[in-house]
């Protein structure tokens, strides 16, 4: 897969060919169509996040199509267009998730684009997320990136 890699703070992005991930149990493989740039990406570039593991592929707010399904995945289909916000995964069961406030999920993890391997990398492995959403068919992906 093609990806833009950031080798360290202050470095320019570079185009690279990386191995395509294989979705594991409960994971989706997503082919990214559009990726938003958020403040987290700028903090990375500026060297303000000390726990970043370099090199990395920034970007984690995406619109994508499901390219593959790992064993046990239900409710998703290949080719389905989905949006993925800054949270990479939420439990879908806690009081916050069941009340439409996934951003407060007590078990939320990943998706931050820098501390979790496999987030927003052109094609990504990601756990199905209660905070993921469908996209409007009438709008282009680039207009729907979070």
Secondary structure, DSSP 4 states (H G I P E B T S, - for coil): -EEEEB-STTPPPEEEE-PPP---TTEEEEEEEEEE--HHHHHHHTT--TT--SSB----EEEEEEEEE-TT--S--TT-EEEE-S-SB--S-STTGGGT-GGG-TT-B--SSSSSTTSSSSEEEEE--TT-EE--TTS-GGGT--
